[in-house]
């Protein structure tokens, strides 16, 4: 019997072309509003605290925020790629340091249902997003809210063959936790892996990851 298989995937910039944070900063916030990001970069506050403070500064209608979420541009082949992976026996889970609020909206609009590990978030009457720490999650991490590397480790301990796909510097620990043959990277994650001389598969859109995994299946490269 083959080992169970799972793809742990980042969301912003991985399943989508754009990050929600960058879209919000570019259209709704002032330089003063995003000052917490510099505090995070200076090591004064956590990544999670910076996003909490920044998203609390948003003043927009829910419709405006929905429009920004859809402007993230998920891979147009997302639905068919998910279906093909599932048909081949792969499970898929989203692991994100962002907000579940926009992730679920983007997935719903694409007609895709996936398990999501992200920071629970609600739209508030003042037009902001209230982002909470997922302290009741087994994968809670004080720095980012969600421990992506912990999710990878948990499935490996359970006997899964685990693949990982991501695009950011923060994805590096999770990416290093899987076999190089099952490591997919673009943008900042690809640059970081390159600096460490670590092997990976480059991808442009998320469905490239699905295609590569399916090709490995067809060629009998997975055990």
N, C-alpha and C positions, 0 to 999 in steps of 0.2 A: 504494500500500500504506500503511495507517495506521501511525502511529508506535506502537511498543510502549508499554504503559501499566502503571504500577505505583502501588499505594497503600502508602506507608510509614506504619506505624501504631505508636504507643505502645501499651503493654499495660495497666498498672495505671491504673485510673480512666478508661480509654479503651475498651478491649475489655470491661473489667470495671467493676462499680459501685464497688468498693472497692480500696484499695491493700493489698498484702500487708504492707508495713511497718507500716501503721497497725493492722492486725488483730493483728500480733505484739506491738506495743507495748501495745495495749489489753488483751491477755489473758495474756502470758507474761513481760513484762519490768517492771523497777522503774525509778523515775526515775534511779537511779544507773547502771543498765545503759545508758540512752540518753543519758548525758552526752556521748558523742562527737558527737551531733547538734548540740549547742550549739557545740562546737569547730568543726564545719563551718560553722555559721552565722556564727561569729566570724572565719572565714577562716584558721583555724589548721591545718586538715586538709582533704583533698579529700572530696567527696561519696562517692566509692568507699571511701575509708579509713573514713569514719564508718559506712557500712553493714557493711563487713567486721567492724569491732569490735563493732557492735551485734548482728549475727546470730551472732557467736561466743559471745555471752552466753546464747543460747537454750538451754534445757534442756527438751526435750519429746520425746515418742515420734514416730516417723515418721508414725504414724497420726494423732496430734494435728495435726501440721503439714499433712498431707494434707487434713484437715478444714478447717483455716484457709484453705488454698489454694482449696478449693471454695467457701468462704464469701465469696470475692471477688465472686461472682455475675457470671459472664460473661453477656453479652447472650444471652438465650434464643434469639434468631434468628441467632446467630453462624453456625451451620453452613449454613443456607439462604442467608444473605447472602454468605458466602464462595463458595458454589457459583454464585450468580447473577452475581457479579462475574467469576468465572473463565469462565463461559459467555459473557460479553460481552467476553472477551479481556484482562481485568485480571489482573496478577500482584499478590500481596500479600506483604509482608514485615514482620515484627515487629521493632521497634527499641526496646530497653528498657535503662535503667540499673539494672534489678533483676536478679534471679537467674533463670537458665534453669531451675533446679530446679522452681520452682512454675509457671512459665509453661508448660512442657511438660506438667505434670500437668493443668493447667486445660484446655489445648487437647485433650489426649488424652480427658479426661472428656467434652468437648463433641463428640468425634468429628471433630476438625478437625486437619489437618496443614498447618503453615505454616513457612517458613524463619524462624529466630529468631536475631537478633543481641542477645545479653545476656551478663551475666557468668556464666561457668561456676561452678557451685556443687554441692557434695556434702553429703549428710547424714552427720554424723560419729557415731561410737559414743557420745560423751558427750551426744548430743542436740542438738548445735548445727548450724548451717549454715556450711560453710567456703566463702567466696566468694572467687574468684580474679580477677585482672585478665586480660582476654583479650589478652595481649600478642602473640599470634600472629595476631590478626585484623587485616585491612587497615583496619579502622575503630576500632582501639584508641585510647582517649582517656584520659590519666592522670587527669583530673578525675572522670569518671563511668564510665569503663570502655568505654563505647560512644559513638562520635561519631555521633549521629543526623543532624546536618547534613552530615557527611561522606558518609553513606549516600545522602542526598538528592542531593548534588552528584555522586556517582559515577554515579547513574542518569541524571541530566541530561546529563552528559558523554557517556554512551552513547546519547543520542538518545531517551530515554524521555520521555513525558508523565508527570509525577510529581505525585501528590497526597499530602498529609500530614494525619494526624489525631493530636491529642494533647490533654492536659489540664493539663500542669504548666508552671511557669516555665522549667524546663530545656528544654522543647520549643520555646522561642521561636526560636532560631537555625534549627532545621530548618523550622519553619513559615514563617519569612521567606524561606526558600530556594525556595519554590514560588509559583506564581501565586496571587493572592488568590482566584481562582475555584476553585482546587483546595485551599484551605486550610480545614481543619475544626478547630474548637476548642470546648472547654467549660472550665468552672471557672477555674483560675488562668491557663491559657494564654489563654483568652478575655479575661480581665481585662487581661493584659499587652498583648495586641494592641490592645485598646481604648484603653489609655493612649497607645500609639504611633499611634493613629488609623489602624490597618491594618485592611483589610477581611478578613472571613472568614465562613464558614458556621458557625452554631451547631448543635450536635447534643446530644441527650439520651442516646441509646444508639448503639452502634457501627453497628447496622444502618441508622440514619439516614444515615450517611456513604455506605454502599453504595447506598441508595435515591437519594440525591442524584446520585451518579456515574452511576448507570444512567439517571436522568432526563436528565442532560446528554447521554449517549450517544443516547438516543431522540430528543432534540431537535436532534441534530447540532451541539452546541456544542463538541465536542472535535475537534481536528484532529491 
